[in-house]
Amino acid sequence: MWSWFILKTALVAAACVAAGSSSKAQPAMGFPQTIDFNSAPPGQPAPGFSAGLTGGQGRVTCLVQADNTSPDRGFVLAIRSSNQTNPVFPLCLYDELRARNVDLSVRFKPVAGQLDQAAGIVLRAQDFDNYYVVRANALENNVRLYHVVAGRRTQFAGSDASVPSGVWQSLRIKAEASHFTVHLNDKLLFAADDETLADGGRVGLWVKSDSVTVFDDFTILSAGE
């Protein structure tokens, strides 16, 4: 009896350790994994995403809407903020993944905006004030890479590039330790190194101020520590 009690106790303890570890780990997922926003009805929040704002106060929504111009003629993600001053940064973080080394891409279409027409991919997000973001801007015709620390955005790389408004395009970033590579429409734009944010974090999508931008096919090509 005593030996069985010891064995049972050991098994329970092992199960508790495993459960504790799994609660901190991310759900198992195969790659590439594409989020196409077709799993929620129009006007509803995108499942698995949390909305927030960098640089000010205001309410942010991550809503699914129909768009027959999208790559699959289905639904897209639209990020909206009640605060549209310059500069504030509405973003939607994906809650189902935390990773350091990632390869991410998204299709985006800049629609409107007087201050900005921007589309960005967020990575290594600790919260809504600390993360990396690569963004394309249709008003400035460039792509920039920033780290954001305590809500303050600092550029450390970038390139001029054609980013037409009203056109579906693709943006991609790959992060391996301190090294980053950025593609626009499958073309390598630049590579850069930065060690500001070394820990893994959430990934997500981002706009600036009054940007009206829609997103589709947010793809996690790979992810790891």
Protein Blocks (a to p, Z undefined) as FASTA:
>chain_A
ZZmmmmmmmmmmmmmmmmmmmmmmccddddddddehlmbcehiacehiacddehiacddd
ddddddfkbmnopaddddddfblcdcdddddddfkbccfbdcdddddddfbdjkbccddd
dehifblmbccdddddfklopadddddeehiacdfbdcdddddehiacddddddehjacc
ddeehiafbdcddfkbmcgcddddddehjbccddehiacfbgcZZ
